[in-house]
Amino acid sequence: MDSSEHGSPVISPGVAIGGTLPPGLTEEEAEEIQVELTKVDDEIQTLRQVLMAKERHAAELKRRLGISPLSEIKQNITKGWHDVQCSNAYLTASATLEDIGRSDAYKRTQETLSQAGQMTSAAFSTVGSAIRNRFGEMSTK
């Protein structure tokens, strides 16, 4: 099989791609390298064919088992989330958030925001009542 079928150029013995041999390389060495390159290209092509056959076989086995692409995606997401939860970064961040949640500064901030929310709610309620009373007065006139 000709190596040009694999995308590699066919090099005439003693001539490199640019037309001359690289420095320090004899014609015999260039021919040996070319033969080895052709063999490697053939092996790569064979491996691609084997891989494609294996992928088709795996797809057929999954189909027979009833494994759909959607179920594979779900499984991959579940595994990915599990991996994230077990990662050092996630565990460190979780521990830090727990420490923050137990801190006095966080508790004071939470209480202040809660009070501010209650005061805002009361203010809106008062404004709403005033508007409602005003509309009531206007409609009775």
C-alpha positions, 0 to 999 in steps of 0.5 A, a space after each residue: 500500500 502506498 503511503 500517499 493513501 494515508 496522507 504522507 507524501 511519497 519521497 523518492 529515495 535520497 530526496 527529502 520533501 524539500 528536494 534535499 536531504 537534511 544535514 547529517 542524514 545519508 540517503 540510506 538513513 533517509 530511506 530507512 526513516 521513510 520505510 519506518 514512516 510508511 509502516 507507522 502510517 499503515 499501523 495508524 490506519 489499521 488502528 483507526 479501522 479497529 477503533 471504528 469497529 470497536 465503537 460500532 460494536 460498543 454502540 450495538 451492545 449498548 443498544 441491545 442493553 437499552 442504554 440510550 444516549 440520554 441515559 449515558 448523559 445522565 450517568 455522566 452528569 451524575 458521575 461528574 457531580 459526584 467527582 466534583 463533590 469529592 474534589 479537594 477544591 469542593 471540600 475546601 470551599 464547603 468547609 470554608 462556607 461552613 466556617 463562615 456560616 458559624 462566624 459571628 460576623 455572618 450571624 450579625 450580618 444575617 440578623 441585620 439584613 433580616 431586621 432591614 427586611 422586616 422594616 422594609 416590609 413594614 414600611 411598604 405595608 404602611 405605604 400600601 395602607 396609606 394609598 389604600 385609605 387615600 383611594 378609599 377617601 377619593 372614591 367616597 367623594 
